[in-house]
Amino acid sequence: MKLRAVDARTDRKIWAEVFDFEARDLVSASVRAAGSIEAAITAESSVSKP
């Protein structure tokens, strides 16, 4: 599963990652991906605040 987060205003990539998983581990992979996305967006928003 390859995921990426993009700033819609600027079309700039915020985060991207590839997750390898077995089909039976879809829920676990989704949880790991969500946590990784959350961390990236939190870090991006804290850096971009004046």
N, C-alpha and C positions, 0 to 999 in steps of 0.2 A: 504494500500500500504506500503510495507516494502522496504526501500532502504538502500544501504550501499555503501560507497566509500572505495576502497582498493588501497593501493600503489602497483602498478604492479611490481615494482622492488623488493620489500621485502615481498609482500603478507600480509602486516600489515594493519589492519583495521584503517582507518582515521576517519570514521564517519558512524553512523547508526541511523536510526530513523524510527518509524512507524507512518504513517499518516492515520487517520480515516476520511473518507469523504463519502458523498452520491454520487452516480453515476453521478448525474446532476452537481456536483461540481468538476468534474475531472480537468478542466482548473485551477480553483482556487487552488486545491490541488497540481497540478504540479508547479504552480508559487511559492507556499509556500515551496515546496520541493527544487526547484532550488535555492531559496534564502538561505535556510538552508545549502545546499551543498556548495554554494559559500562561506558562512561565515566560514564553517569548513575548507575548503581547504585554504582560505586566512589565517586563524589562524595557520594552520599547516605549511604553507610555511613561515610565519613570524617567527615561533618558530624554524624551522630547518635551517634558514639562519645563517651562522657564524657571 
